[in-house]
Amino acid sequence: MKRKAMKGTTFAVVTVCLAAIVGCSSGGKPAESAGTEPAKPKEKVEINFWYSWRGAEGEAMEKVIADFNAGQDRIVVKGTLETDQKKQLTAITGGSPPDVANNFGYNSAAWGVQGAMTPLDPFMQKSGMKASDFVPAAIQQTQYKGTTYALPLAMHIRMLFYNKDILAQAGYDKPPETIQQLEDYYDKLNVVEPSGEIKRLAINPNLDIYHYAYMLGGGFYDFAKQEISPQSPGFIKALAFMNGLYQKVGGAEKLNAFYKTFGQSGKPDDPFFVGKYAMVSAGEWYGTMIKNAAPAGFRYGIAPMPYDAETPGKKGSAVVNASTLYIPKGAKHPDEAWEFLNWFMKPQNMAKFDAAIGNLPTTPKAMDEAVFKDVPGFKEFFEASKHANVVTFPSIPFTEQYQQAIVQATSEVFGGKSSPEVASKTIADKMKPLVEQYK
């Protein structure tokens, strides 16, 4: 599942719901039962699992659920499609949560510290599961101050997809390796009419700011000092680099007009498939989209995102986002819920689901499963995901608000209303109350 914004949920609503969890509960501790072996029930225990995968992805989840149900005689998992994060919080607040639910890694710290998620470390210890079983960045996104609040089921990073034919026509036989080379490719591959109308872009200049802030030596949070760091030179440099690409083609106004000509991502009229982009930054799911919807004979390659030749030690940087499973606070059957989660994390079970939906697994052992050998692009993504420079956005209780502030500030820079230096200070000033709150 690709990362999506929470539907129907505002920060105010989430805050109210999370506050209610803390204020209206005695802090029921379902995790305490993890220390003792549960007695076998006389009848099957039904556990409710709310998931947000829909369509073909939902069908893949139901197949995995059926495998679990058929493989033992104690527990029956009942899957329910539920895409509304607000409803999860309301159910937890009201004392009637599902036994298992899925979420996104970036919510783990916020939901965890407010008591919406059951700490999983006692369960993990009992089952012999270790954080080191997972890709470090994937499990780190689910942890805060030493507590694990969810398990990463799938993860997502970005790489460079490039149209081999367009690059060859411009005289290139390989993709750019550095951002310095990328700027040269950008100048040569862009097609802009004398009127300023954009016909083709080398790549969307709105690259992942999180990815490039790390790539250029920056960061977002200092855990030792418990301070945010949007004013780091790397973040400012990344913002300036992206803004330079914006301005080369006329700025946000010209780009927005170009975007309006786009078809739907992953469909036959995807802008990359029809030649409106020579290169795109995309996740592991994109290779499957190309296989299913790009025109016959479409020739493309996959490469790491270009790094800064001035900071070669950051080569291979990538930012992980994870899709997670957790046990809500107040779940009626936490031990049985854990049994399902523990089973799902086994390499063959994780691999079956992730391969079916075109997502990366979160454990090296699952990556070795044969089911991935025919998934387009996964060889390159597996290699990239194992790099030491793969990180995640800091797992902190105010991740959502922090990222919203970053998005707003970067939009003002790209729109010509601010500078990278001013925007970075604006972010720091806006987030100061929350930073102080969680120190």
N, C-alpha and C positions, 0 to 999 in steps of 0.2 A: 504494500500500500504506500503510495506516495504521500509525502507530507502535505496536508491540506489545512486551511484555517478552520477553526472550530465553527460549526454552523449553528446559528441561533444562540450564540453565547457571547455576552459582552463581559468585559472585565468586571464591571460592577456586579453583575449577576453571579459570576464565579466567586467573587470575593464574599458576597453575602452567603452563598451556599457553603463555602469552606468555613466561614466564621461560624455558621450554624452547627457544623459538624463538631467544632471544638466546644462551643458554648452549650450545646444541648445534649452532650454525651458524657458519660462518666469515663469515656476512653476505653470501652470494651476492648479487650485484647485477645482477638482470635488467634494471634500468633503464639500465645502461651501454650496452646495445645500441641504445638510443634515439638515440644520436648518429650512427649510421651507417645507411645505407639497406640494408634486408635484401635479400639475393639472392632472386630468385623460386625457390621450390621446384619441383622437377620433378613432384612429386605434391601433391595437396591436403593441407594441414595441418589436422588435426582439433583443435579446441580445446574443452575442457570448460567449460561455464558452469553453475554452481550458482546457482539462484534459489529464493526462498521464496514467490513468488506462487503461489497454488493456485486450483483451480476455474476460474471464468470469467477471473480475472486471469492464471492460468497459461496458459490458452488464448490470451489476448491476447499474452503474451510469446512463445509458440511461433510465432504468426503473424509477429511481428517478426523472430524468428530465421530463419524461412523466407524472408522478404524479403531478409535479408542474404545468406543462402546462395545464393539465386537471382540475386543482383545482381553476383556476381563468381565467378571460377573458381579461386581460390587457397586459400580457407579454408572449412572446414565447421565451423559451430558446433553442438555437441551440447548441448542443454539438459537439465538434470536438476533435478527438484524436490528441494530439501533445505532443510528449515526449521530444522535444528538448528545453532545457532551453535557449539556445542561441537565438532561434527564438522568444521566449517571449521577451527577452531584445531588439532584433532588431526591433520587432513590436512596442514596447514602445518608443524606440528611434526615430523611423520613424513616430511616430504620428498616428499609426493605430493598437493600441492594441486591444485584446479582451476586453469584458466588465468584465469578470470574468476568473480567471485562478487558477490552483492549483500549489502548490510548496511544499517545505519542511520547517519546522520551523526554521532550522538552517540558512536559507537564509534571514530570516525576517529583522534582524537588518541591514545587508549589503545592501540589496535592498531598505529597507525603508529609511535609512539616505541619500542614493544617489537619492532618488526621484522616484524610480520605482514603489512603492506601495503607494496607497492612504491611509492616516491615517483614521482609522475606528472609532475612539472614538466619533466623532460627530454623526455618524449613530447609534452607540450603545446607546448613551445617549437618542437619540430621540425615539428609539425602546424599551427602558427600559431594554436592555441587559447589564449585568454587568460582569466584569472579574471574579467575585466570582461565577458565574454560572458554571465555568469550573474547571476541575482539575487544581490546581495552577501551577504545573510544565508545563502543556500543554499550557496554555495561556501565561505564562512567556516567553516561547520560541519565541513567536510572538511579543514581546514588547521590546522596547529599550528607555531608559530615559523617561518613562512615556507615550509613544505613542504606540498604538496597530496597527500593520501593516497588520495583517492577522488573520484569525480565525482557530483554530485547529479543523479539521473534524474527524480525527482519530489519535490514538496515539499507541505507541509501547514501551513495556518494556520487559526485559528478566527475565526468571525464569529457574529453574533447572528441566529438564526432565530426568528421570532415568529409566533404564530397571530393573524391579523388579526381573526378573529371574536371571540375571547376578549378581545382588547384593546378592540375596538369596544364590546362589551357593558359594559366597565368605563368607557367614555367616552373612550378614547384612540384617536386617529386616526393615531398614529405611534409607533415604539418609543422607549424612553428613549435620550437621547444622552449623558447624564452619569451617573456613579454616584450622584450626589445624586438625580437623577430615578429611577434604578433602585430606590433605596430606597423611594421613594413608590409606584412600581408594585408593588414587592414586598409592601408592606403592603396594597394594595388588591386585588391579584390572588390572593393566597394564600387558600385555603379550608381552615380548620382547625376541627374540631368542638370543642364545649365539653369533651369528654373529652381533647382534645389530639391526636386522630387527624387526620392530614393527608390531605385529599382532593385538593387541588391546590396546586401551588407555582407562583409566578411564574417562577422559574428555580431550578435546582439551586444552592444556596449554595456548593458545592464548585467554585468557578470555578478557572480555571487560575492557580495561584499565580505561575508564571513570567511569564505575560502581565501580571498585575496588579502584580507587583513593578516591572516596567519602566514600566507605565502610570502608576504613582504615584511615579515618579522614583527608584526603587531600581535595584539591579543585583546581580550575583552574583560577579564577579571583576574585579579591577583588574590588567590585564596589565602596566602600568608597574611596579607594586609587587609583582606576582606574589603577590597575596593575595586570599582570598575575602572577600566582603562581605555575608553574610547579615544582619549587624546594621545594614545601611543603613536609614535612616528609611523609605524607600519599601517595603522588604520587610516591615518591622514594621507599617506602615500597611495594606498589602495583607492581611496575615494578620489584623489586627484587623477590617478591613472584612468579610472573609469570615466570620470568627467571629461577628460581630454578626448576620449573616444566619442563621447556624446557630441562635443562641440565640433569635432571634425566633420560631422555630417549635418550640421545645422541646428543641433540642440534638440531638446525634448519635443518641441512643436513639430519639427520635420519627422522625428522618429514616431511620434504618436500617429501622424498621418500614414506613415508606412505600415505601422502595426494594424491599422484598420483594413488593410488589404489582405490580411492573413486568413487562411482557412483554419481548420481545427487541428490541433496538435494530435499526432498519431493517426490521422486520417489521410486519404490520398492527396488532399490539398494542404497538408502540413507545409509550412514555408520552407523547411529544409528539403523536403522531398521534391518540391517544384522549383528549387533553385533560387529562392529569395534570400536564403542564407547559404554561404559557402561552408560555414562551420557552426556548430552549436555546442553549448555546454549542457549536458543532459545526464540523467541517471541511468542506472543499469536496466531499467525497464524499456529504454528507448530502442535497444537492438531488436527486441521482440516486435515493437511497433513498426520498425522498418521492414522486418520480415513479412509482417501481415499487410502493410498498406503502401509501402513505397513502390514505384513503378518497376516493372521487370528490368533487370540489368542495372539497377541502381548500385553504383560502386561507392563504398564508403570505408573509412577506417576509424579506429578508436585509439586515442593516445592520451597520456596524462595532460592535465591542464598546464599551459606554459608557466614556467617559474621565472623569478627575477634573477638575471645573471649576476646582479650585485649581492644577492643573498642565496648563493647556491646550496647552503646547508638546509634550506627550506624546500628544496626540490622534492616532489612527491607529496606535498601537503594536500590534504583533502579533509572535508568536514563531514562527519557522520551524523545522520539523523536516523532515529530508530522508531520502529513500530513495536509497541510493547504489550505485554499481558500483565495483569495485576489482580490481586485479591482485594476487593473493596472492604473498607472498614465495616464491621458488623455483618459480614457474610455468614450465613447460617451453617455452611459446611466448609470451613477453611481447610481442614485436613484433606478432604476429598478434592477440593479445588486445587490444592497443592499437588496432589497425586496426578491430576490432569496436566498441570503446568510442567511438572517434572518430566512426565512422559513426552510432552510436546517438545521439550528441549533436547530430546535424544536426536542424534544426527540424522537418522533416516526419516524421522517424523517432521522435523524442522525443514529438511531438504525437500521433502515431498510437497509441502505447502509453498515454500518460497520459490521453488522451480516452477510450480503451476502458475504463480502470479507474476513471475519475472522479477523477484526481489532477491537481494543478497542475504544469505544466512549470516548469523552473527557468531558462529563458532567455526574455528578452523577445521574441526572434524566434519561438520556438516558440508563444508566446501569440498571435501574429498568425495562426497557421494556421487555415484555415476550419473544420477538423474540430471546433473547440470551440464554434462558434456555437450548436449545439443542445444543449449540455450544461447542464442546469439550474443556475443560480446562478453560472456561471463569469464572467459579466460583472462581477458584484459582487466576486468573489474576485480576479480579475485586477487590478481597480482597487485593492483593498486591498493586494495583494502588492507593488505598486509604490511604496508610501508610504515616505518617508525614515525613518520610525520603526519599520520592520520589522527585527527583530533575530533573533539565535539565542542559545540558551543557550551560554555560553562553551565553546569547543572546548579542553578540557584533559584530561590523561590520567586524571583521576579523576572524570569527569563522572558515571558510573554510581553510584559510592559517594556522591558529593555529593548527587545527586538522591534517592537512597534515604534519606539523612539528613534531607533536606527533607521528604519524604513522611512519615517517621516523626514528625518534630517537629510538622508541621502536624496530623497525626492526634491527637496528644496535646492540642493546643490545642482542636481541635473537640470532643474528648471531655471537655473540662473538667479535664484533668490538668495543664495548663501554661498559661502566658500567652505572648503573642507575643514579649515581651522575653526571657523565660527560654528559650523555644524557639529563638530566633535565636542566643542565646549557646551553647546546647547544640550546635547545628549547627557553630558556629565551633570549639568545643572538640573535637568529635569529628573534624573534618576537619584539625585542625592538623598531625598527623604527615604526612599525604599532601601538604599544602601545602608543608611544609618539604622533603619528599623531592624535589619537582619544581621547586624554586626554582633 
